Amino acid sequence: MADQTAHLGLPYLAPSQAQKHVTHNEALRRLDGLVQLAVEAVDAVAPPGSPAEGERHLLGPSPTGDWAGQGGDLAVYADGAWWFATPEIGWLAFDKVTETVIVRKAAGWASV
């Protein structure tokens, strides 16, 4: 059995696992960041200086700073740190800047 779900990467509770609340809270954190996705920026390259809790950005191909090495990923700021998820083809997001819905395709993000 895998240790996380196939699409959202939610951690499974392991049998006889100590501190189950840690795994459960990680799953809730990921759901909060991935469900009803609305992003501050698309093709972002540098993290903001003072991100707000829950802020989300779709990263460009060569981001810098705390985002270095995460090109093409979704960056989510939660509990004082960035975490990352790799969007799958078919994911939808609302771009707050252009006020449009975008979809993840093989070639990248495109307007619906």
PyMOL commands that set and color helices and strands:
alter all, ss='L'
color gray80, all
select helices_A, chain A and resi 20-34+65-67
alter helices_A, ss='H'
color red, helices_A
select strands_A, chain A and resi 38-39+41-44+56-59+74-78+81-85+92-95+100-105+108-111
alter strands_A, ss='S'
color yellow, strands_A
deselect
rebuild
show_as cartoon
